[in-house]
Amino acid sequence: MKILFYQSRRETFSINLLFDVIRQNLPKSLEPIIVTFTHKGSSFLNRVFDIISVAWIQKQGEINHVVGDFNYATFLMRKNKTIMTIHDLGRIYIYKNSPVKKFIVKWFWLWLPISKAVVITAVSRTTKEEILKYVNCPPDKIRVIYNCISPRFNANAKVFNKEKPVLLQIGTRPNKNLQRVIEAVAGISCKLDIVGSLNAETIRLLNHHHIDFTCKSNLTNEEVRQKYINADMLIFVSLFEGFGMPIVEANAVERAVVTSNCSAMAEIAGNAACLVNPNVVESIREGIIRVINDDEYRQYLINNGRINKKRFDATKITREYFSLYNEVYAKAPVRRKWC
């Protein structure tokens, strides 16, 4: 069985890396083929060319699986052989204050693509529930299959630095809530290690609160992994996430986690993180201080993380996708000999 995976060109893109792990674990009876679109840029015309190119590319495989941020790729695909994975509804969140743009995103990035796929996979129950708020489709059409954890992230013991712990912050986009994190750690003896790019206003805020910080962007996969190893704890108090991969990665490396009590983060973390209100600076601050000062509680979170990461085991998640591919293949009206 040939499965076409439609994804971004960026080799370090986190979604691509996750599905690299899936493809590596698939049975040898399946032939995964990666499809990246030939036209660069995100202009309307380029997107039209991409959609047209799908018309002949899809003939090369038995199953289409759109795994990247290419929902529009489904427009000319055969519905009965097309699966689409939705990672979050960030686009709708971004345009929540713009009715026109929100309407366009809802119909052309969400409703139409969903109508052109036989099955939708959502990376969390939270994401599935969000989809159903905007799209009137049978709930059974949307299957929840979690993201898997890369085997690169494994246990790496570290003595917690109570005097001046390193707090790892992954991401700097608006939903990552960095401004409140900065305000929350003000006055706490710590070092804030930020992964992402900073604008002038954020740098001003860091300096205003006299935060000891480092910041790097465009890191390699190994450099990101090393950030977790060097950290004493992860701070991931986003305003919304479709999944929250850093939570599981920190669990796997055995670092304590402070994350949000909303969106998908509470679902993914379970009892393996200190849950705080991301909209309240004092709540974030109290969570960080508790993890720093309470040795027993911190170890409790780390121990639970060892258990929590098993929910996202690559072999387990691959089996779920393999089962779905077989289901879609079996139901397609044109049956082919197993390859």
Secondary structure, 3 states (H helix, E strand, C coil): CEEEEECCCCCCCHHHHHHHHHHHHCCCCCEEEEECCCCCCCCHHHHHHHHHHHHHHHHHCCEEEECCCCHHHHHHCCHHHEEEEECCCHHHHHCCCCHHHHHHHHHHHHHHHHHCCCEEEECCHHHHHHHHHHCCCCHHHEEECCCCCCCCCCCCCCCCCCCCCEEEEECCCHHHCHHHHHHHHCCCCCEEEEECCCCHHHHHHHHHCCCCEEEECCCCHHHHHHHHHHCCEEEECCCCCCCCHHHHHHHHHCCEEEEECCHHHHHHHCCCCEEECCCCHHHHHHHHHHHHHCHHHHHHHHHHHHHHHHHHCHHHHHHHHHHHHHHHHHHCCCCCCCC
